[in-house]
Amino acid sequence: MAGKRTRATIKDVARRAGVSPTTVSHAFSGNGTVAAETAERVREAARELGYRPDTVARGLRSSRLGVLGLVVRPLDPSDTAFLEGVDYFLRFAGSAALAAVERGYGLMLVPDPTRADAPAVGLACDGFLITEPVENDPLITMLERECVPFLGVGRDPARPASPDYLDLGTGRIVAEVLDHLAAAGGTRVAAVLGTDRNEWNLDAEKAYLDWVRARGQQPLAVRRAEVAGEAGGREAGEELFALASPPDAVYCQTGRHAAGVLAAALARGLAVPGDVRIACGADSDSEHTRSGVPPITAVDLRPVHLARTAVAVLADRVEGIEPPVPGPAEYELIVRGSTRRQAVG
Protein backbone atom coordinates (compact mmCIF):
# COMPACT_ATOMS: atom_id res chain seq x y z
CA MET A 1 0.00 0.00 0.00
CA ALA A 2 1.72 3.18 -1.17
CA GLY A 3 1.18 6.58 0.42
CA LYS A 4 -2.29 8.01 0.05
CA ARG A 5 -3.13 10.37 -2.75
CA THR A 6 -4.55 13.78 -1.92
CA ARG A 7 -8.29 13.31 -1.64
CA ALA A 8 -10.65 15.30 -3.80
CA THR A 9 -12.70 17.90 -1.94
CA ILE A 10 -16.23 19.14 -2.38
CA LYS A 11 -14.77 22.25 -4.05
CA ASP A 12 -12.96 20.06 -6.60
CA VAL A 13 -16.23 18.35 -7.47
CA ALA A 14 -18.06 21.69 -7.71
CA ARG A 15 -15.40 23.03 -10.04
CA ARG A 16 -15.52 19.91 -12.26
CA ALA A 17 -19.33 19.91 -12.40
CA GLY A 18 -19.60 23.69 -12.86
CA VAL A 19 -21.79 24.21 -9.80
CA SER A 20 -21.41 25.61 -6.29
CA PRO A 21 -20.17 23.53 -3.32
CA THR A 22 -23.63 23.96 -1.76
CA THR A 23 -25.20 22.32 -4.81
CA VAL A 24 -22.76 19.41 -4.51
CA SER A 25 -23.69 19.01 -0.86
CA HIS A 26 -27.40 19.08 -1.65
CA ALA A 27 -26.98 16.60 -4.54
CA PHE A 28 -25.58 14.00 -2.14
CA SER A 29 -27.58 14.78 0.98
CA GLY A 30 -30.97 15.18 -0.68
CA ASN A 31 -31.47 18.52 1.02
CA GLY A 32 -32.60 21.48 -1.05
CA THR A 33 -33.71 21.19 -4.66
CA VAL A 34 -31.29 20.00 -7.33
CA ALA A 35 -32.37 19.20 -10.89
CA ALA A 36 -31.91 15.53 -11.83
CA GLU A 37 -29.56 16.42 -14.69
CA THR A 38 -27.42 18.57 -12.38
CA ALA A 39 -27.32 15.88 -9.68
CA GLU A 40 -26.14 13.32 -12.22
CA ARG A 41 -23.44 15.72 -13.43
CA VAL A 42 -22.28 16.13 -9.83
CA ARG A 43 -22.17 12.36 -9.26
CA GLU A 44 -20.24 11.84 -12.48
CA ALA A 45 -17.70 14.48 -11.44
CA ALA A 46 -17.37 12.80 -8.04
CA ARG A 47 -16.76 9.41 -9.68
CA GLU A 48 -14.12 10.86 -11.96
CA LEU A 49 -12.31 12.49 -9.05
CA GLY A 50 -12.71 9.59 -6.63
CA TYR A 51 -14.63 11.82 -4.23
CA ARG A 52 -16.56 10.09 -1.46
CA PRO A 53 -19.28 12.36 -0.11
CA ASP A 54 -20.15 10.66 3.16
CA THR A 55 -19.17 12.92 6.05
CA VAL A 56 -18.81 9.99 8.46
CA ALA A 57 -16.53 8.08 6.11
CA ARG A 58 -14.32 11.07 5.42
CA GLY A 59 -14.18 12.08 9.07
CA LEU A 60 -13.29 8.63 10.35
CA ARG A 61 -10.75 7.70 7.71
CA SER A 62 -8.02 9.52 9.61
CA SER A 63 -8.49 7.03 12.45
CA ARG A 64 -10.16 3.61 12.56
CA LEU A 65 -13.86 2.91 12.78
CA GLY A 66 -13.21 -0.68 13.87
CA VAL A 67 -15.40 -2.21 11.14
CA LEU A 68 -14.52 -4.49 8.25
CA GLY A 69 -16.82 -4.58 5.23
CA LEU A 70 -17.87 -7.82 3.54
CA VAL A 71 -19.03 -7.51 -0.07
CA VAL A 72 -20.59 -10.68 -1.44
CA ARG A 73 -20.16 -10.27 -5.17
CA PRO A 74 -22.65 -12.97 -6.35
CA LEU A 75 -25.39 -11.40 -4.21
CA ASP A 76 -27.67 -10.12 -6.99
CA PRO A 77 -30.41 -7.75 -5.77
CA SER A 78 -32.74 -9.17 -8.43
CA ASP A 79 -32.38 -12.66 -6.92
CA THR A 80 -33.65 -12.26 -3.38
CA ALA A 81 -33.56 -16.04 -2.81
CA PHE A 82 -29.91 -16.34 -3.86
CA LEU A 83 -28.56 -17.22 -0.40
CA GLU A 84 -31.33 -19.67 0.46
CA GLY A 85 -29.73 -23.09 0.69
CA VAL A 86 -26.31 -21.76 -0.34
CA ASP A 87 -24.38 -22.70 2.77
CA TYR A 88 -21.05 -21.35 1.54
CA PHE A 89 -21.91 -17.65 1.85
CA LEU A 90 -23.85 -18.02 5.08
CA ARG A 91 -21.10 -20.04 6.75
CA PHE A 92 -18.42 -17.70 5.40
CA ALA A 93 -20.19 -14.59 6.71
CA GLY A 94 -20.85 -16.13 10.14
CA SER A 95 -17.28 -17.30 10.57
CA ALA A 96 -15.88 -13.98 9.32
CA ALA A 97 -18.04 -12.08 11.84
CA LEU A 98 -16.74 -14.15 14.75
CA ALA A 99 -13.15 -13.90 13.57
CA ALA A 100 -13.50 -10.12 13.23
CA VAL A 101 -14.83 -9.80 16.77
CA GLU A 102 -11.87 -11.80 18.07
CA ARG A 103 -9.57 -9.26 16.40
CA GLY A 104 -11.48 -6.33 17.90
CA TYR A 105 -13.51 -5.43 14.79
CA GLY A 106 -17.12 -5.57 13.77
CA LEU A 107 -18.09 -7.05 10.41
CA MET A 108 -20.67 -5.36 8.20
CA LEU A 109 -22.26 -6.98 5.16
CA VAL A 110 -22.45 -4.14 2.66
CA PRO A 111 -23.65 -3.80 -0.94
CA ASP A 112 -21.09 -2.79 -3.53
CA PRO A 113 -20.05 0.75 -2.48
CA THR A 114 -19.59 1.71 -6.13
CA ARG A 115 -23.33 1.33 -6.76
CA ALA A 116 -25.22 4.62 -6.93
CA ASP A 117 -27.83 3.38 -4.41
CA ALA A 118 -25.31 1.98 -1.90
CA PRO A 119 -25.51 3.46 1.62
CA ALA A 120 -22.64 5.88 2.12
CA VAL A 121 -21.85 4.51 5.60
CA GLY A 122 -20.35 1.42 3.93
CA LEU A 123 -17.49 3.59 2.72
CA ALA A 124 -16.36 4.16 6.31
CA CYS A 125 -15.12 0.57 6.71
CA ASP A 126 -11.43 0.21 7.56
CA GLY A 127 -10.98 -2.56 5.00
CA PHE A 128 -12.99 -4.78 2.69
CA LEU A 129 -13.34 -8.50 2.06
CA ILE A 130 -14.65 -9.13 -1.47
CA THR A 131 -15.87 -12.61 -2.28
CA GLU A 132 -15.49 -13.66 -5.91
CA PRO A 133 -14.37 -10.36 -7.48
CA VAL A 134 -15.61 -9.91 -11.03
CA GLU A 135 -13.47 -9.14 -14.05
CA ASN A 136 -12.15 -5.55 -13.90
CA ASP A 137 -13.96 -5.18 -10.60
CA PRO A 138 -14.92 -1.50 -10.13
CA LEU A 139 -14.78 -1.80 -6.35
CA ILE A 140 -11.17 -2.99 -6.45
CA THR A 141 -10.33 -0.14 -8.80
CA MET A 142 -11.81 2.33 -6.32
CA LEU A 143 -10.10 0.80 -3.29
CA GLU A 144 -6.73 0.71 -5.03
CA ARG A 145 -7.14 4.36 -6.02
CA GLU A 146 -8.10 5.32 -2.47
CA CYS A 147 -5.40 3.09 -0.89
CA VAL A 148 -8.02 1.34 1.26
CA PRO A 149 -6.96 -2.15 2.44
CA PHE A 150 -8.86 -5.02 0.83
CA LEU A 151 -8.60 -8.73 0.24
CA GLY A 152 -10.27 -10.65 -2.57
CA VAL A 153 -11.49 -14.15 -1.77
CA GLY A 154 -10.57 -15.28 -5.26
CA ARG A 155 -8.85 -12.91 -7.66
CA ASP A 156 -10.07 -10.42 -10.19
CA PRO A 157 -9.53 -12.42 -13.43
CA ALA A 158 -8.32 -9.30 -15.26
CA ARG A 159 -5.60 -8.67 -12.67
CA PRO A 160 -2.49 -10.78 -12.01
CA ALA A 161 -2.27 -13.05 -8.99
CA SER A 162 -0.94 -11.14 -5.99
CA PRO A 163 -1.11 -11.05 -2.17
CA ASP A 164 -4.30 -8.99 -2.59
CA TYR A 165 -6.20 -12.19 -3.39
CA LEU A 166 -6.62 -15.57 -1.68
CA ASP A 167 -5.94 -18.53 -3.95
CA LEU A 168 -9.09 -20.67 -4.20
CA GLY A 169 -7.28 -23.37 -6.19
CA THR A 170 -10.16 -23.59 -8.64
CA GLY A 171 -8.27 -25.52 -11.30
CA ARG A 172 -7.20 -28.36 -9.02
CA ILE A 173 -10.67 -28.59 -7.44
CA VAL A 174 -12.38 -28.93 -10.83
CA ALA A 175 -9.79 -31.44 -12.05
CA GLU A 176 -10.36 -33.62 -8.96
CA VAL A 177 -14.13 -33.60 -9.45
CA LEU A 178 -13.71 -34.52 -13.12
CA ASP A 179 -11.28 -37.32 -12.21
CA HIS A 180 -13.87 -38.59 -9.76
CA LEU A 181 -16.60 -38.59 -12.41
CA ALA A 182 -14.33 -40.57 -14.72
CA ALA A 183 -13.45 -43.05 -11.96
CA ALA A 184 -17.18 -43.48 -11.29
CA GLY A 185 -17.67 -44.62 -14.90
CA GLY A 186 -18.12 -41.37 -16.81
CA THR A 187 -16.74 -41.55 -20.35
CA ARG A 188 -18.42 -38.50 -21.91
CA VAL A 189 -18.30 -35.70 -19.34
CA ALA A 190 -20.29 -32.51 -19.88
CA ALA A 191 -20.13 -29.28 -17.89
CA VAL A 192 -22.84 -26.81 -16.86
CA LEU A 193 -20.90 -23.60 -16.28
CA GLY A 194 -21.92 -20.23 -14.84
CA THR A 195 -21.90 -16.90 -16.63
CA ASP A 196 -20.52 -14.49 -14.00
CA ARG A 197 -17.10 -13.21 -15.07
CA ASN A 198 -15.22 -14.27 -11.94
CA GLU A 199 -12.26 -16.51 -11.19
CA TRP A 200 -14.37 -19.51 -10.22
CA ASN A 201 -16.25 -19.63 -13.53
CA LEU A 202 -13.39 -18.67 -15.84
CA ASP A 203 -10.81 -20.95 -14.21
CA ALA A 204 -13.34 -23.78 -14.02
CA GLU A 205 -14.02 -23.49 -17.74
CA LYS A 206 -10.30 -23.58 -18.52
CA ALA A 207 -9.76 -26.57 -16.22
CA TYR A 208 -12.64 -28.44 -17.87
CA LEU A 209 -11.39 -27.75 -21.40
CA ASP A 210 -7.84 -28.79 -20.47
CA TRP A 211 -9.14 -31.96 -18.83
CA VAL A 212 -11.31 -33.20 -21.71
CA ARG A 213 -8.77 -32.32 -24.39
CA ALA A 214 -6.01 -34.15 -22.50
CA ARG A 215 -8.19 -37.27 -22.79
CA GLY A 216 -8.99 -36.80 -26.45
CA GLN A 217 -12.64 -35.94 -25.76
CA GLN A 218 -14.68 -33.21 -27.37
CA PRO A 219 -15.78 -30.48 -24.94
CA LEU A 220 -19.48 -30.47 -24.15
CA ALA A 221 -20.23 -27.35 -22.13
CA VAL A 222 -23.38 -25.27 -21.69
CA ARG A 223 -23.73 -22.06 -19.70
CA ARG A 224 -26.52 -20.86 -17.49
CA ALA A 225 -26.68 -17.74 -15.35
CA GLU A 226 -26.30 -18.46 -11.66
CA VAL A 227 -29.54 -16.59 -10.94
CA ALA A 228 -31.41 -19.03 -13.22
CA GLY A 229 -31.14 -21.46 -10.32
CA GLU A 230 -32.62 -24.95 -10.44
CA ALA A 231 -34.80 -24.07 -13.44
CA GLY A 232 -31.69 -23.09 -15.39
CA GLY A 233 -30.00 -26.34 -14.43
CA ARG A 234 -33.01 -28.37 -15.54
CA GLU A 235 -33.06 -26.54 -18.86
CA ALA A 236 -29.35 -27.28 -19.31
CA GLY A 237 -29.89 -30.93 -18.46
CA GLU A 238 -32.74 -31.27 -20.94
CA GLU A 239 -30.49 -29.78 -23.62
CA LEU A 240 -27.66 -32.18 -22.85
CA PHE A 241 -29.75 -35.34 -22.50
CA ALA A 242 -31.60 -34.63 -25.78
CA LEU A 243 -28.35 -34.89 -27.76
CA ALA A 244 -27.79 -37.82 -30.10
CA SER A 245 -24.78 -38.73 -27.96
CA PRO A 246 -25.73 -37.50 -24.48
CA PRO A 247 -23.22 -37.31 -21.64
CA ASP A 248 -22.95 -40.03 -19.05
CA ALA A 249 -21.51 -37.60 -16.49
CA VAL A 250 -22.19 -33.92 -15.77
CA TYR A 251 -20.08 -31.46 -13.80
CA CYS A 252 -22.06 -28.47 -12.46
CA GLN A 253 -20.80 -25.18 -11.05
CA THR A 254 -23.61 -24.65 -8.53
CA GLY A 255 -25.81 -26.82 -6.37
CA ARG A 256 -28.97 -25.31 -7.83
CA HIS A 257 -27.81 -26.15 -11.35
CA ALA A 258 -26.89 -29.68 -10.22
CA ALA A 259 -30.33 -30.16 -8.67
CA GLY A 260 -31.91 -29.09 -11.96
CA VAL A 261 -29.73 -31.46 -14.00
CA LEU A 262 -30.70 -34.30 -11.64
CA ALA A 263 -34.40 -33.47 -12.13
CA ALA A 264 -33.95 -33.45 -15.92
CA ALA A 265 -32.19 -36.83 -15.85
CA LEU A 266 -34.87 -38.45 -13.70
CA ALA A 267 -37.65 -36.98 -15.86
CA ARG A 268 -36.15 -38.76 -18.89
CA GLY A 269 -36.05 -42.05 -17.01
CA LEU A 270 -32.28 -42.03 -16.60
CA ALA A 271 -30.82 -43.83 -13.61
CA VAL A 272 -28.48 -41.80 -11.42
CA PRO A 273 -25.69 -42.88 -11.13
CA GLY A 274 -26.32 -45.89 -13.37
CA ASP A 275 -26.88 -43.98 -16.63
CA VAL A 276 -25.48 -40.59 -15.67
CA ARG A 277 -23.26 -39.33 -12.86
CA ILE A 278 -23.69 -35.80 -11.49
CA ALA A 279 -21.30 -33.79 -9.33
CA CYS A 280 -21.17 -30.19 -8.14
CA GLY A 281 -17.94 -28.26 -7.77
CA ALA A 282 -18.93 -24.96 -6.19
CA ASP A 283 -21.42 -25.24 -3.33
CA SER A 284 -20.23 -26.05 0.14
CA ASP A 285 -22.41 -29.02 1.01
CA SER A 286 -25.56 -27.02 0.23
CA GLU A 287 -29.21 -27.81 0.81
CA HIS A 288 -29.64 -28.50 -2.92
CA THR A 289 -26.87 -31.10 -3.00
CA ARG A 290 -27.78 -32.73 0.32
CA SER A 291 -31.50 -33.04 -0.33
CA GLY A 292 -31.35 -34.52 -3.84
CA VAL A 293 -32.62 -38.05 -4.45
CA PRO A 294 -30.02 -39.36 -4.72
CA PRO A 295 -27.96 -36.75 -2.88
CA ILE A 296 -25.41 -35.03 -5.08
CA THR A 297 -21.63 -35.32 -4.82
CA ALA A 298 -20.22 -31.86 -4.02
CA VAL A 299 -17.13 -29.96 -2.91
CA ASP A 300 -16.96 -28.49 0.58
CA LEU A 301 -14.89 -25.32 0.21
CA ARG A 302 -14.51 -25.13 4.00
CA PRO A 303 -15.77 -21.56 4.26
CA VAL A 304 -15.36 -21.43 8.03
CA HIS A 305 -11.59 -21.89 7.77
CA LEU A 306 -11.38 -19.72 4.64
CA ALA A 307 -13.21 -16.84 6.33
CA ARG A 308 -10.97 -16.93 9.40
CA THR A 309 -7.89 -16.85 7.18
CA ALA A 310 -9.29 -13.94 5.16
CA VAL A 311 -10.15 -11.86 8.23
CA ALA A 312 -6.72 -12.47 9.77
CA VAL A 313 -4.96 -11.30 6.59
CA LEU A 314 -7.20 -8.24 6.15
CA ALA A 315 -6.95 -7.20 9.82
CA ASP A 316 -3.15 -7.39 9.58
CA ARG A 317 -3.24 -5.12 6.55
CA VAL A 318 -5.50 -2.60 8.25
CA GLU A 319 -3.06 -2.53 11.18
CA GLY A 320 -0.05 -2.08 8.92
CA ILE A 321 1.28 -5.62 9.38
CA GLU A 322 2.50 -7.44 6.29
CA PRO A 323 0.98 -10.92 6.70
CA PRO A 324 2.40 -14.07 5.13
CA VAL A 325 0.67 -15.13 1.92
CA PRO A 326 -1.62 -18.10 2.67
CA GLY A 327 -1.41 -21.19 0.49
CA PRO A 328 -4.28 -22.48 -1.66
CA ALA A 329 -7.61 -22.84 0.12
CA GLU A 330 -8.53 -26.18 1.68
CA TYR A 331 -11.45 -28.22 0.40
CA GLU A 332 -13.03 -31.67 0.58
CA LEU A 333 -14.82 -33.74 -2.05
CA ILE A 334 -17.94 -35.22 -0.47
CA VAL A 335 -18.95 -38.32 -2.44
CA ARG A 336 -22.67 -39.05 -2.42
CA GLY A 337 -25.18 -41.23 -4.20
CA SER A 338 -25.16 -39.31 -7.49
CA THR A 339 -21.74 -40.79 -8.31
CA ARG A 340 -21.28 -43.66 -5.87
CA ARG A 341 -21.52 -47.12 -7.40
CA GLN A 342 -23.85 -49.43 -5.55
CA ALA A 343 -22.33 -52.50 -3.95
CA VAL A 344 -23.20 -55.77 -5.70
CA GLY A 345 -24.40 -58.80 -3.75
ABEGO torsion letter per residue (X at the ends): XBBBBBBBBAAAAAAAAGBBAAAAAAAAAGBEBBBAAAAAAAAAAAAAAGBBABAAAAAAAABBAGBBBBBBAABBAABAAAABGBAAAAAAAAAAAAAAAAAGBBBBBBBBAABAABBAAAAABABBBBBGBBBGBAAAAAAAAAGBBBBBBEBBAABBBBAABBBAGAAAAAAAAAAAAAAAGBABBBBBBBABBBAAAAAAAAAAAAAAAAAGBBBBBBBBBAAAEAAAAAAAAAAAAABABBBABBBBABAAAAAAAAAAAAAAGBBOAAABBBBBAABBGBAAAAABOBBBBBBBAGAAAAAAAAAAAAAAAAAGBBBBBBBBBBBBBBBBAAABBBBBX
